Amino acid sequence: MRFAARLLLCFAAVVALVLLSNALVEIFAMNLMEENAVASSSMMRNILFAGAAVYAVLLAVPFVPGAEIGITLLTLFGTQAAVLVYLATVVGLSIAFIIGQLVPAKTVSDWLLWFGLIRAAEMIARTADLPPEARLRAMISTADKSWMPFLLRHRYIAVALALNIPGNFLIGGGGGIAMVAGLSKLFSPLKFLVAIALGVLPIPLALMIYGQL
């Protein structure tokens, strides 16, 4: 009963966050379009950089639909915004990953215990002091789902694909996916950077090639 109550409380908090952030993002996106309509060329450049900075920060927050700002920037500025939006996407996801990596394993274990996920909490606590490869082997050996070892072994590809799945906001969006990757302590920062850099490349690359969304 306690687990169900806590799960319901977290679900309500996530729904409230999504609704509030959606409203704020829509307001910001509308302001971007209005400012862009009357802006001079120098102001347009400032709007583009400011929008990209806000986009990178929002993208790093789990469940916040920051991607809408990126799409707005691409719609308003076209190919000239593609590289900047791409870089802002990589920066935002990297921020989320770094934040996840900085969270101590004990804190992650305590969160899981709070949700009643005792097995997962014990696994995190037991493998906290192991190097990444040893932690990975331990998790694979205890995984009771046939697909889980496969995902763990191909975790970089899985992350890159997850970033492009429609509706991934249900699992936290880009920021949530990147943060969980950091929390897991199973990812090399450099390899993760390469994975997300390739994973988010298709849309801006297509825009640069074809010149439109």
Buried (B, 14 or more C-beta within 10 A) or exposed (E): EEEEEEEEEEEEEBEEBBEEBBEEBBEBBEEBEEBBEEBEEEEBEEBBEEBBBBBBBBBBBBBBBBBBBBBBBBBBBBBBBBEBBBBBBBBBBBBBBBBBBEBEBEEBBEBBBEBEBEEBBBBBBBBBEBEEEEBBEBBBEBBEEEEEBEBBEEBBEBBBEBBEEEEBBEEBBBBBBBBBBBBBBBBEEEEBBEBBBEBBBEBBEEBBEEEEE
